[in-house]
Amino acid sequence: MKIDASNIGYSELNKVIRESGESRFEIENVLGQRYIGAGSSDKEILISGTPGNALGAYLNGSKIIVHGNAQDAIGDTMNDGAIIVHGNCGDTTGYAMRSGEIYVEKNAGYRVGIHMKSYKEQYPIIVIGGKVGDFLGEYQAGGIIIVLGIGVEGCPVGSFCGTGMHGGEMFIRSESAPEGLPSQVCCTEATAEEKEQIRRYIDRFVKHFGNNTDEFLKSRFYKLIPNSANPYKQLYVNN
């Protein structure tokens, strides 16, 4: 189903997606409409333009592809599915996401992966091609965040990386480790075996946007995990 969103408000647009009975949508001329695909299952949504906040919020298995930039809170609390952005995205990408995958070709804003978590077979993944702002992985409790730093000089993450992190992993492609990490976060250079563990996700990034997985994996990556000797976990879990 093709939709020209030039003169359609977000409420009407989302009603069409929910109620049409179609499983595939091509939406053109999107300009700031919020909540596109929110809570949807078993749909494919192709977007040309710039969707507004909370794209794919509570996503439950649908696939959303954006040819353009996306605003804040994409994949907010998503349960499953995939969001692929051929451009940049704003703040709080993947806020509290529980599972599913987000791939962003270029840069992302602040607080990427804040409160993301995993449970049993539910395991969220975020891959950012360029750089990210401050507070990457803030309060991260599960899943994997990968920052590839394509075209970025120096470390591609901002300040306060890993603040409150108490689960999950981050992989940062960089010649230097993030500065000013809290003592509750352990940062080491990723081994060849550890880099192989994220190959599948870089393969998917390359499938979406191009480039070469082997060339990425030849680079230095830093792996960040919670420091079990000095854990933030004590702040969040009753013993």
SVG drawing of the C-alpha trace seen along z (x, -y; Angstrom):
<svg xmlns="http://www.w3.org/2000/svg" viewBox="-9 -19 53 37">
<polyline fill="none" stroke="black" stroke-width="0.4" points="0.0,0.0 1.4,-3.4 0.7,-6.5 1.5,-10.1 1.9,-11.6 2.2,-15.2 -1.1,-16.3 -1.8,-13.6 -1.4,-14.1 0.2,-11.5 -3.0,-10.2 -4.7,-9.6 -1.5,-8.0 -1.1,-5.6 -4.8,-4.7 -4.4,-3.7 -1.4,-1.5 -3.3,0.2 -6.6,0.7 -6.0,1.2 -5.3,5.0 -2.3,4.5 1.1,5.9 3.4,3.7 3.4,-0.1 5.4,-2.6 5.0,-6.0 6.3,-9.0 6.8,-12.6 6.9,-11.9 7.7,-15.1 7.7,-14.7 4.7,-12.4 5.2,-10.6 4.6,-7.0 4.8,-5.4 4.4,-1.7 4.1,-1.9 3.1,1.5 2.8,3.2 3.5,6.8 4.1,8.6 4.3,5.4 7.0,3.9 7.0,0.2 9.2,-1.7 9.5,-5.4 10.8,-8.3 11.4,-11.5 11.9,-12.3 9.6,-10.4 9.0,-12.1 9.6,-10.9 8.9,-7.4 9.2,-5.7 8.5,-2.0 7.7,-2.5 6.7,0.8 7.4,2.5 6.3,6.1 7.9,7.8 7.5,5.4 10.3,4.1 10.7,0.4 13.1,-1.0 13.7,-4.8 15.3,-6.5 16.2,-9.7 16.9,-10.8 14.8,-9.9 14.1,-11.9 14.2,-11.0 13.3,-7.7 13.2,-5.3 12.4,-1.8 11.3,-3.1 10.5,0.1 10.4,2.3 9.8,6.0 10.9,7.4 11.5,6.6 13.9,4.3 14.4,0.6 16.9,-0.4 17.7,-4.1 19.6,-5.2 20.7,-8.4 21.1,-9.9 18.8,-9.6 18.2,-11.6 18.4,-11.1 17.4,-8.0 17.6,-5.6 16.4,-2.2 15.2,-3.6 14.4,-0.6 14.2,1.8 13.7,5.4 14.6,7.2 14.8,6.6 17.5,4.8 18.2,1.2 20.7,0.3 21.6,-3.4 23.9,-4.2 25.4,-7.4 25.2,-9.2 23.0,-9.1 22.4,-11.6 22.5,-11.3 21.6,-8.4 21.6,-5.7 20.6,-2.4 19.5,-3.9 17.8,-1.3 18.0,1.4 17.6,4.9 17.5,8.6 15.6,11.5 16.1,15.2 15.8,15.4 15.0,11.7 18.2,9.8 18.3,6.3 21.0,5.1 21.9,1.5 24.5,0.8 25.5,-2.8 27.7,-3.4 29.1,-6.8 29.4,-8.5 27.1,-8.9 26.6,-11.6 27.0,-11.6 25.6,-8.9 25.9,-5.9 24.5,-2.8 23.3,-4.7 21.8,-2.2 22.2,0.5 21.0,3.8 21.4,6.2 21.9,6.6 24.8,5.3 25.6,1.8 28.1,1.5 29.5,-1.8 31.6,-1.6 32.9,-5.1 32.9,-5.3 34.6,-8.4 35.1,-9.7 38.5,-11.0 39.2,-9.9 36.8,-7.9 33.3,-8.0 31.4,-8.2 30.7,-11.2 31.2,-11.8 29.8,-9.7 29.7,-6.5 28.3,-3.5 27.0,-5.6 24.9,-3.2 25.6,-0.3 24.8,3.0 24.4,5.5 25.0,6.1 28.0,5.2 29.3,2.4 31.8,2.7 33.4,-0.6 35.6,-0.6 38.3,-3.1 42.0,-3.5 41.5,-4.8 39.2,-3.9 36.5,-6.2 37.7,-8.7 36.4,-9.2 34.7,-5.9 33.1,-5.2 34.9,-2.7 31.8,-0.4 32.6,0.2 35.4,2.5 37.0,1.6 39.4,3.9 40.6,4.2 38.4,6.8 40.1,10.1 39.7,11.7 37.3,14.2 35.2,11.5 35.0,9.6 33.8,12.7 30.9,12.8 29.6,9.6 30.3,10.5 26.7,11.5 25.5,8.0 28.1,6.2 27.2,8.5 23.6,7.2 24.8,3.6 26.9,4.2 23.9,5.8 21.8,2.7 24.3,0.0 27.4,1.5 31.0,1.7 33.0,4.8 32.7,6.8 36.2,8.2 37.7,4.7 35.7,3.6 36.9,6.6 40.5,5.9 40.2,2.7 40.7,2.2 37.5,2.5 37.1,1.8 34.7,3.9 32.8,2.4 31.0,4.5 29.9,3.9 32.8,4.3 31.8,7.3 34.3,6.2 32.6,2.8 29.1,3.2 26.3,0.7 24.0,3.7 24.0,3.3 22.1,0.1 19.3,1.8 18.9,5.3 17.9,6.3 20.3,8.9"/>
</svg>
